Amino acid sequence: MINVLSVTYDVLNWALYLYMVAIAVYILMTWFPGALDSKLGQLLGRIVEPFLNLFRFIPPLFGLDFSPILAFLVLSFVQEGLQRLFWALIGAML
């Protein structure tokens, strides 16, 4: 049972990490004209934009969008919560 839990934790943690990387790549692509019009830019936009739109309640300040920072913060909290839950479940099984 612990092995299944460990594998599940690893997969979820890896998925969250990859999603954070996707957000970072998408943000970097916004700095280059036309990069978001590429196939990769369109794919990342479909994956990342719905999540980033949740944090666009703060208007951009001086042309800077702070939604990615909030998104990274939330994903970091989710990763931390997942880790704490994993170790609590492991402790309860032992």
N, C-alpha and C positions, 0 to 999 in steps of 0.2 A: 504493500500500500504506500509506503514511503517513497518507493521508486516512482510510482505513478504520479504522486504529488510533486516530486522533484522535477520530473520531466515536464509536467504541466506548468510549474512555476518557471522553468527555463524557457519554455516556448512563449509564454505570455510576456516575460521580461524581454526576450529577444524581439518580439513583435513591437513592443513599446519603444525599444531602442531604434528599430528600423523606421518606425513612424516618425520619431524625432529626427532621424537623419533625413527622411523625406522632406520634412518641414524645413530643415536647414538648407537642403539643396534647392528647394523651391524659393526660399528667401534669397539665396545667392543668385538664382536665375532672374529675379526681378531687377537686379542691378544692370543686366545686359539687355540692350534693346533687341527685341525680337526673339529672345530666348524662350519666353513663355508661349510663343506661337509654334515652337517645334513640337514634335510628337511627345518627347519626354516632358516638356513643359505642360502640354495639355493633359497628359496622364497624371502628372503630379498635381495639377490644378484640380482635377476631378477627385483625387484622393484627399488632398490637404485642405482645400478651400472650405468645404462644409464645416470642418472642425475649427478652422480659423475664424469663420464667420460668427461662431458663438461668442467670440471675444472682441468683436468689433463694435461693442457698445461704447467704447472710449474713442472719441474722434481723434484723428491724427493731429499731433502737435508738431508744428513747424515742418510738416510734410512727412513725419515719421509715424509709422503704424506700429503700435505697441502690442497688437494682438498676438504676434508670435512669441513675445516674451511671456505673456500670460499663458499661452498654450504650453510652452515649455515648462512653466511652473506647475501647471495642473498635471501634466504628464509625469513630472518628477514626483509630485505628491502621490500619484497613482502607483508609480513604481515603488516608492517607499512603503505605501500601505500594503501592496502586494507582498513585499518582502517581510513585513511584520506579520501579516496573516500567515504566510508560509511557515515562519519560525514558530508562531503560536500553535499552529496545527501539528507541527513536528513535535513540539514540547508536550502537547496533549496526548500524542500517540505513544510517547516513551514512558 
